[in-house]
């Protein structure tokens, strides 16, 4: 599941929320729920591979760590 999360975040190259990640995993033929994806994102975030951002209206957005560095260097 963590591998699918990281792959989808790398493909889009933009922040995604939990629902978007869940839909992308299901589209690939996997089974996922927002609850499980949220738990896996928390574990991947604690390992340092994903960075959590706050979007509009306080939503949690997730981005691959190396993409966050790339976006910051452009600004």
DRENGUTOR-77276 format. One record per residue: residue in three letters; x, y, z of N, C-alpha, C in turn. Coordinates in Angstrom, 1 decimal. Layout:
REM DRENGUTOR-77276
+------+--------+--------+--------+--------+--------+--------+--------+--------+--------+
| type |    nxx |    nyy |    nzz |   caxx |   cayy |   cazz |    cxx |    cyy |    czz |
+------+--------+--------+--------+--------+--------+--------+--------+--------+--------+
|  ALA |      X |      Y |      Z |      X |      Y |      Z |      X |      Y |      Z |
...
+------+--------+--------+--------+--------+--------+--------+--------+--------+--------+
REM end
This chain:
REM DRENGUTOR-77276
+------+--------+--------+--------+--------+--------+--------+--------+--------+--------+
| type |    nxx |    nyy |    nzz |   caxx |   cayy |   cazz |    cxx |    cyy |    czz |
+------+--------+--------+--------+--------+--------+--------+--------+--------+--------+
|  UNK |    0.8 |   -1.2 |    0.0 |    0.0 |    0.0 |    0.0 |    0.9 |    1.3 |    0.0 |
|  UNK |    1.9 |    1.3 |    0.8 |    2.8 |    2.4 |    0.9 |    3.4 |    2.7 |   -0.5 |
|  UNK |    3.8 |    1.6 |   -1.2 |    4.4 |    1.7 |   -2.5 |    3.4 |    2.4 |   -3.5 |
|  UNK |    2.2 |    2.0 |   -3.4 |    1.2 |    2.6 |   -4.3 |    1.0 |    4.1 |   -4.0 |
|  UNK |    1.0 |    4.4 |   -2.7 |    0.8 |    5.8 |   -2.3 |    2.0 |    6.7 |   -2.9 |
|  UNK |    3.2 |    6.2 |   -2.7 |    4.4 |    6.9 |   -3.2 |    4.4 |    7.0 |   -4.7 |
|  UNK |    4.0 |    6.0 |   -5.4 |    3.9 |    6.0 |   -6.8 |    2.9 |    7.0 |   -7.3 |
|  UNK |    1.8 |    7.1 |   -6.7 |    0.7 |    8.0 |   -7.2 |    1.1 |    9.5 |   -6.8 |
|  UNK |    1.8 |    9.7 |   -5.7 |    2.3 |   11.0 |   -5.4 |    3.4 |   11.5 |   -6.4 |
|  UNK |    4.2 |   10.5 |   -6.8 |    5.2 |   10.8 |   -7.8 |    4.7 |   11.1 |   -9.2 |
|  UNK |    3.6 |   10.4 |   -9.6 |    3.0 |   10.5 |  -10.9 |    2.4 |   11.9 |  -11.1 |
|  UNK |    1.7 |   12.4 |  -10.1 |    1.0 |   13.6 |  -10.2 |    1.9 |   14.9 |  -10.1 |
|  UNK |    3.0 |   14.7 |   -9.3 |    3.9 |   15.8 |   -9.1 |    3.2 |   17.0 |   -8.5 |
|  UNK |    2.1 |   16.8 |   -7.8 |    1.4 |   17.9 |   -7.1 |    0.8 |   17.3 |   -5.9 |
|  UNK |    0.5 |   18.2 |   -4.9 |   -0.1 |   17.6 |   -3.6 |   -1.4 |   17.0 |   -3.9 |
|  UNK |   -1.7 |   15.9 |   -3.1 |   -3.0 |   15.2 |   -3.2 |   -3.5 |   15.0 |   -1.8 |
|  UNK |   -4.8 |   15.0 |   -1.7 |   -5.4 |   14.7 |   -0.4 |   -5.7 |   13.2 |   -0.3 |
|  UNK |   -6.2 |   12.8 |    0.9 |   -6.4 |   11.4 |    1.1 |   -7.4 |   10.8 |    0.1 |
|  UNK |   -8.5 |   11.5 |   -0.1 |   -9.5 |   11.0 |   -1.1 |   -9.0 |   10.8 |   -2.5 |
|  UNK |   -8.2 |   11.8 |   -2.9 |   -7.6 |   11.7 |   -4.3 |   -6.6 |   10.5 |   -4.4 |
|  UNK |   -5.8 |   10.3 |   -3.3 |   -4.9 |    9.1 |   -3.3 |   -5.7 |    7.8 |   -3.3 |
|  UNK |   -6.8 |    7.8 |   -2.5 |   -7.6 |    6.6 |   -2.5 |   -8.2 |    6.3 |   -3.8 |
|  UNK |   -8.7 |    7.3 |   -4.5 |   -9.3 |    7.1 |   -5.8 |   -8.3 |    6.6 |   -6.8 |
|  UNK |   -7.0 |    7.1 |   -6.7 |   -6.0 |    6.7 |   -7.7 |   -5.6 |    5.2 |   -7.4 |
|  UNK |   -5.5 |    4.8 |   -6.2 |   -5.2 |    3.4 |   -5.9 |   -6.3 |    2.5 |   -6.4 |
|  UNK |   -7.6 |    2.9 |   -6.2 |   -8.7 |    2.1 |   -6.7 |   -8.7 |    2.0 |   -8.2 |
|  UNK |   -8.3 |    3.1 |   -8.9 |   -8.3 |    3.1 |  -10.3 |   -7.2 |    2.1 |  -10.9 |
|  UNK |   -6.2 |    1.8 |  -10.1 |   -5.2 |    0.9 |  -10.5 |   -5.6 |   -0.6 |  -10.2 |
|  UNK |   -6.7 |   -0.7 |   -9.6 |   -7.2 |   -2.1 |   -9.4 |   -7.0 |   -2.5 |   -7.9 |
|  UNK |   -6.5 |   -1.6 |   -7.1 |   -6.3 |   -2.0 |   -5.7 |   -7.6 |   -1.7 |   -4.9 |
|  UNK |   -7.5 |   -2.2 |   -3.6 |   -8.6 |   -1.9 |   -2.7 |   -8.1 |   -1.0 |   -1.7 |
|  UNK |   -8.8 |    0.1 |   -1.4 |   -8.3 |    1.0 |   -0.4 |   -9.5 |    1.8 |    0.2 |
|  UNK |   -9.3 |    2.2 |    1.4 |  -10.3 |    3.0 |    2.1 |   -9.6 |    4.2 |    2.6 |
|  UNK |  -10.3 |    5.3 |    2.8 |   -9.6 |    6.6 |    3.3 |   -9.0 |    6.3 |    4.6 |
|  UNK |   -9.6 |    5.5 |    5.5 |   -9.1 |    5.2 |    6.8 |   -7.7 |    4.6 |    6.7 |
|  UNK |   -7.6 |    3.5 |    5.9 |   -6.3 |    2.8 |    5.7 |   -5.3 |    3.7 |    5.1 |
|  UNK |   -5.7 |    4.4 |    4.0 |   -4.7 |    5.3 |    3.3 |   -4.2 |    6.4 |    4.3 |
|  UNK |   -5.1 |    6.9 |    5.2 |   -4.7 |    7.9 |    6.2 |   -3.6 |    7.3 |    7.1 |
|  UNK |   -3.9 |    6.1 |    7.6 |   -2.9 |    5.4 |    8.5 |   -1.6 |    5.2 |    7.8 |
|  UNK |   -1.6 |    4.7 |    6.6 |   -0.4 |    4.4 |    5.9 |    0.4 |    5.7 |    5.6 |
|  UNK |   -0.4 |    6.8 |    5.3 |    0.3 |    8.1 |    5.0 |    1.0 |    8.6 |    6.3 |
|  UNK |    0.4 |    8.4 |    7.4 |    1.0 |    8.8 |    8.7 |    2.3 |    8.0 |    8.9 |
|  UNK |    2.3 |    6.8 |    8.6 |    3.6 |    6.0 |    8.8 |    4.6 |    6.4 |    7.8 |
|  UNK |    4.2 |    6.7 |    6.6 |    5.2 |    7.1 |    5.5 |    5.7 |    8.5 |    5.9 |
|  UNK |    4.8 |    9.4 |    6.4 |    5.3 |   10.7 |    6.8 |    6.3 |   10.7 |    7.9 |
|  UNK |    6.0 |    9.8 |    8.9 |    7.0 |    9.7 |   10.0 |    8.3 |    9.1 |    9.6 |
|  UNK |    8.4 |    8.4 |    8.5 |    9.7 |    7.9 |    7.9 |   10.4 |    8.9 |    7.1 |
|  UNK |    9.7 |   10.0 |    6.8 |   10.3 |   11.1 |    6.1 |   10.2 |   11.1 |    4.6 |
|  UNK |    9.4 |   10.2 |    4.0 |    9.3 |   10.2 |    2.6 |    8.2 |   11.1 |    2.0 |
|  UNK |    7.3 |   11.5 |    2.9 |    6.2 |   12.4 |    2.5 |    6.1 |   13.6 |    3.4 |
|  UNK |    5.7 |   14.7 |    2.8 |    5.5 |   15.9 |    3.6 |    4.1 |   16.3 |    3.6 |
|  UNK |    3.5 |   16.6 |    4.7 |    2.1 |   17.1 |    4.8 |    2.1 |   18.6 |    4.7 |
|  UNK |    1.2 |   19.1 |    3.9 |    1.0 |   20.5 |    3.7 |   -0.5 |   20.8 |    4.1 |
|  UNK |   -0.7 |   22.1 |    4.4 |   -2.1 |   22.5 |    4.7 |   -2.6 |   23.3 |    3.6 |
|  UNK |   -3.8 |   22.8 |    3.0 |   -4.4 |   23.5 |    1.9 |   -5.4 |   24.5 |    2.3 |
|  UNK |   -6.2 |   24.9 |    1.3 |   -7.3 |   25.8 |    1.6 |   -8.3 |   25.1 |    2.5 |
|  UNK |   -8.9 |   25.8 |    3.4 |   -9.9 |   25.3 |    4.3 |   -9.3 |   24.2 |    5.3 |
|  UNK |   -8.0 |   24.3 |    5.5 |   -7.4 |   23.4 |    6.4 |   -7.3 |   21.9 |    6.0 |
|  UNK |   -7.5 |   21.6 |    4.7 |   -7.3 |   20.2 |    4.3 |   -5.9 |   19.8 |    4.3 |
|  UNK |   -5.7 |   18.5 |    4.6 |   -4.3 |   17.9 |    4.6 |   -4.0 |   17.5 |    3.2 |
|  UNK |   -2.9 |   18.0 |    2.7 |   -2.3 |   17.6 |    1.4 |   -1.0 |   16.9 |    1.6 |
|  UNK |   -0.7 |   15.9 |    0.8 |    0.5 |   15.2 |    0.9 |    1.3 |   15.3 |   -0.4 |
|  UNK |    2.7 |   15.4 |   -0.2 |    3.6 |   15.6 |   -1.3 |    4.8 |   14.8 |   -1.1 |
|  UNK |    5.4 |   14.1 |   -2.1 |    6.6 |   13.4 |   -1.9 |    7.7 |   14.4 |   -1.5 |
|  UNK |    8.6 |   14.0 |   -0.6 |    9.6 |   14.9 |    0.0 |   10.5 |   15.5 |   -1.1 |
|  UNK |   11.0 |   14.7 |   -2.1 |   11.9 |   15.3 |   -3.1 |   11.1 |   16.3 |   -4.0 |
|  UNK |    9.8 |   16.1 |   -4.2 |    9.1 |   17.1 |   -4.9 |    8.9 |   18.4 |   -4.2 |
|  UNK |    8.8 |   18.3 |   -2.9 |    8.6 |   19.5 |   -2.1 |    9.9 |   20.3 |   -2.2 |
|  UNK |   11.1 |   19.7 |   -2.2 |   12.3 |   20.4 |   -2.3 |   12.4 |   21.1 |   -3.7 |
|  UNK |   11.9 |   20.4 |   -4.7 |   12.0 |   20.9 |   -6.1 |   11.0 |   22.1 |   -6.2 |
|  UNK |    9.9 |   22.0 |   -5.6 |    8.9 |   23.2 |   -5.7 |    9.5 |   24.4 |   -5.0 |
|  UNK |   10.1 |   24.2 |   -3.8 |   10.7 |   25.3 |   -3.0 |   11.9 |   25.9 |   -3.8 |
|  UNK |   12.6 |   25.2 |   -4.6 |   13.8 |   25.7 |   -5.3 |   13.3 |   26.6 |   -6.5 |
|  UNK |   12.1 |   26.3 |   -7.0 |   11.6 |   27.1 |   -8.1 |   11.2 |   28.5 |   -7.7 |
|  UNK |   10.8 |   28.7 |   -6.4 |   10.2 |   29.9 |   -6.0 |   11.3 |   30.9 |   -5.6 |
+------+--------+--------+--------+--------+--------+--------+--------+--------+--------+
REM end
